[in-house]
């Protein structure tokens, strides 16, 4: 292994389970990032506070009361502790920017790992976009077939409802019969 390769120090599934979707964005909580980086949440937020120009609203934002309650109910865990302030969340770009304000070896390695995971998630979405289109096409075809089958049954019902009298015989009929 070369010096530039970095082995993940945390299993990928643990990192992936700490990625949430809020406001249509993939984000991570400040407390989860602090835990992964091996620092206190307070210290992480202090470093961010000392560098406000590096963290615009599309890199990091604070949750609303409703978002926080909703997120806690989705996660269904009691390990949140006693927060005095609403948490901050970081988008992929905000996580990238964190590497410029947190310089510990662990923070750098975890940051690289998180960025790779975000990249894989984005690639997965792109790769499966075509599959989603194909599924939509199939749904449309099935929907059209349902309409055609319904039409056939409607015509059959009309034929059954039609009173058919005795049919006149066609063909040669001898006079003796």
Order of alpha helices (4+ residues) and beta strands (2+ residues): alpha-beta-beta-alpha-alpha-beta-alpha-beta-alpha-alpha
